[in-house]
């Protein structure tokens, strides 16, 4: 007739322990649901585009300067620095590609893109510039340059860390 207090307390404790993860999961689903992240994103207003384009030029120039100093100091004889140099080359290509893609989509006036569905866009080109649709599509594949750049950077840093650990072990005799 009466509820067992031990069983009631167990159910309450179990319910309390499950309520916290359930609330965190619900909060994560509501607020953490990912929004689409497009490879080449549009920018509002000309100021945003100009600042972003200058950033691409600055980043590309910086990677060129990095390659210059790596070669001038003959650091590319080490495998780690050589991988970092390759990453910088990919970053230069990626920045040029992204710069051209942003210009083509937002400033050239030669084509118009519209989203017609999830994962589908329509590219309309100006008269006589039909080939630009294919070029724009290829430019949108900028991850084919950015991902190898990041992989080369990672491999270079990993190799430099390994070489430093080996030198430290050789010096200490450990």
LINFEN-V135295 format. One record per pair of residues at least 4 apart in sequence whose C-alpha atoms are under 8 Angstrom apart, sorted by the first residue. I is the first residue (numbers start at 0). J is the second residue. D is the distance in whole Angstrom. If there is no record, write none. Layout:
[[I & J & D] [I & J & D]]
This chain:
[[2 & 6 & 8] [2 & 7 & 7] [3 & 7 & 6] [4 & 8 & 6] [5 & 9 & 6] [6 & 10 & 6] [7 & 11 & 6] [8 & 12 & 6] [9 & 13 & 6] [10 & 14 & 6] [11 & 15 & 6] [12 & 16 & 6] [13 & 17 & 6] [14 & 18 & 6] [15 & 19 & 7] [16 & 20 & 7] [17 & 21 & 6] [18 & 22 & 6] [19 & 23 & 6] [20 & 24 & 6] [21 & 25 & 6] [22 & 26 & 6] [23 & 27 & 6] [24 & 28 & 6] [25 & 29 & 6] [26 & 30 & 6] [26 & 31 & 8] [27 & 31 & 5] [27 & 32 & 7] [28 & 32 & 6] [36 & 40 & 8] [38 & 139 & 6] [38 & 140 & 7] [38 & 141 & 7] [38 & 142 & 7] [39 & 97 & 7] [39 & 100 & 7] [39 & 101 & 7] [39 & 139 & 6] [39 & 141 & 8] [40 & 101 & 8] [41 & 101 & 7] [41 & 105 & 7] [42 & 47 & 6] [42 & 48 & 6] [43 & 47 & 6] [43 & 48 & 7] [44 & 48 & 7] [45 & 49 & 6] [46 & 50 & 6] [47 & 51 & 6] [48 & 52 & 6] [48 & 101 & 8] [49 & 53 & 6] [50 & 54 & 6] [51 & 55 & 6] [52 & 56 & 6] [52 & 98 & 6] [52 & 101 & 8] [53 & 57 & 6] [54 & 58 & 6] [55 & 59 & 6] [55 & 94 & 5] [55 & 95 & 7] [55 & 97 & 8] [55 & 98 & 6] [56 & 60 & 6] [56 & 94 & 7] [56 & 95 & 8] [56 & 98 & 8] [57 & 61 & 6] [58 & 62 & 6] [58 & 91 & 8] [58 & 94 & 7] [59 & 63 & 6] [59 & 90 & 7] [59 & 91 & 5] [59 & 92 & 8] [59 & 94 & 6] [59 & 95 & 7] [60 & 64 & 6] [60 & 91 & 8] [61 & 65 & 6] [62 & 66 & 6] [62 & 87 & 5] [62 & 88 & 7] [62 & 90 & 7] [62 & 91 & 6] [63 & 67 & 6] [63 & 87 & 7] [63 & 88 & 8] [63 & 91 & 7] [64 & 68 & 6] [65 & 69 & 6] [65 & 84 & 8] [65 & 87 & 7] [66 & 70 & 6] [66 & 84 & 6] [66 & 87 & 7] [66 & 88 & 8] [67 & 71 & 6] [68 & 72 & 6] [69 & 73 & 6] [69 & 74 & 5] [69 & 75 & 6] [69 & 80 & 7] [69 & 84 & 7] [70 & 74 & 6] [70 & 75 & 6] [74 & 80 & 6] [74 & 81 & 8] [75 & 79 & 8] [75 & 80 & 5] [75 & 81 & 5] [75 & 84 & 7] [76 & 80 & 7] [76 & 81 & 7] [77 & 81 & 6] [78 & 82 & 6] [78 & 155 & 7] [78 & 158 & 7] [79 & 83 & 6] [79 & 154 & 7] [79 & 155 & 4] [79 & 156 & 6] [79 & 157 & 7] [79 & 158 & 5] [79 & 159 & 5] [80 & 84 & 6] [80 & 155 & 6] [80 & 156 & 8] [80 & 159 & 7] [81 & 85 & 6] [81 & 155 & 7] [82 & 86 & 6] [82 & 151 & 5] [82 & 152 & 6] [82 & 154 & 6] [82 & 155 & 5] [83 & 87 & 6] [83 & 151 & 6] [83 & 152 & 5] [83 & 154 & 8] [83 & 155 & 5] [83 & 156 & 7] [84 & 88 & 6] [85 & 89 & 6] [85 & 148 & 7] [85 & 151 & 6] [85 & 152 & 8] [86 & 90 & 6] [86 & 147 & 7] [86 & 148 & 4] [86 & 149 & 6] [86 & 150 & 7] [86 & 151 & 5] [86 & 152 & 5] [87 & 91 & 6] [87 & 148 & 7] [87 & 152 & 8] [88 & 92 & 6] [88 & 148 & 8] [89 & 93 & 6] [89 & 144 & 6] [89 & 145 & 7] [89 & 147 & 7] [89 & 148 & 5] [90 & 94 & 6] [90 & 144 & 7] [90 & 145 & 6] [90 & 148 & 6] [91 & 95 & 6] [92 & 96 & 6] [92 & 144 & 7] [93 & 97 & 6] [93 & 141 & 6] [93 & 144 & 5] [93 & 145 & 6] [94 & 98 & 6] [95 & 99 & 6] [96 & 100 & 6] [96 & 138 & 6] [96 & 141 & 7] [97 & 101 & 6] [97 & 138 & 7] [97 & 141 & 7] [98 & 102 & 6] [99 & 103 & 6] [99 & 138 & 8] [100 & 104 & 6] [100 & 135 & 7] [100 & 138 & 6] [100 & 139 & 7] [101 & 105 & 6] [101 & 106 & 7] [102 & 106 & 5] [102 & 107 & 6] [103 & 107 & 5] [103 & 108 & 7] [103 & 109 & 7] [103 & 110 & 7] [103 & 135 & 7] [104 & 108 & 8] [104 & 110 & 7] [104 & 111 & 7] [104 & 112 & 7] [104 & 135 & 8] [109 & 124 & 6] [109 & 125 & 5] [109 & 128 & 7] [110 & 122 & 7] [110 & 123 & 5] [110 & 124 & 4] [110 & 125 & 6] [110 & 131 & 8] [110 & 132 & 8] [111 & 122 & 6] [111 & 123 & 5] [111 & 124 & 6] [112 & 120 & 6] [112 & 121 & 6] [112 & 122 & 5] [112 & 123 & 6] [113 & 120 & 5] [113 & 121 & 5] [113 & 122 & 7] [114 & 118 & 8] [114 & 119 & 6] [114 & 120 & 4] [114 & 121 & 6] [115 & 119 & 6] [115 & 120 & 5] [115 & 121 & 7] [116 & 120 & 7] [122 & 132 & 6] [123 & 132 & 7] [124 & 128 & 6] [124 & 129 & 6] [124 & 131 & 7] [124 & 132 & 6] [125 & 129 & 7] [128 & 132 & 8] [129 & 133 & 8] [130 & 134 & 7] [131 & 135 & 6] [132 & 136 & 6] [133 & 137 & 6] [134 & 138 & 6] [135 & 139 & 6] [136 & 140 & 7] [137 & 141 & 8] [141 & 145 & 6] [142 & 146 & 6] [143 & 147 & 7] [144 & 148 & 6] [145 & 149 & 6] [146 & 150 & 6] [147 & 151 & 6] [148 & 152 & 6] [149 & 153 & 6] [150 & 154 & 6] [151 & 155 & 6] [152 & 156 & 6] [153 & 157 & 6] [154 & 158 & 6] [155 & 159 & 6] [156 & 160 & 6] [157 & 161 & 6] [158 & 162 & 6] [159 & 163 & 6] [160 & 164 & 6] [161 & 165 & 6] [162 & 166 & 6] [163 & 167 & 6] [164 & 168 & 6] [165 & 169 & 6] [166 & 170 & 6] [167 & 171 & 6] [168 & 172 & 6] [168 & 173 & 5] [169 & 173 & 7]]
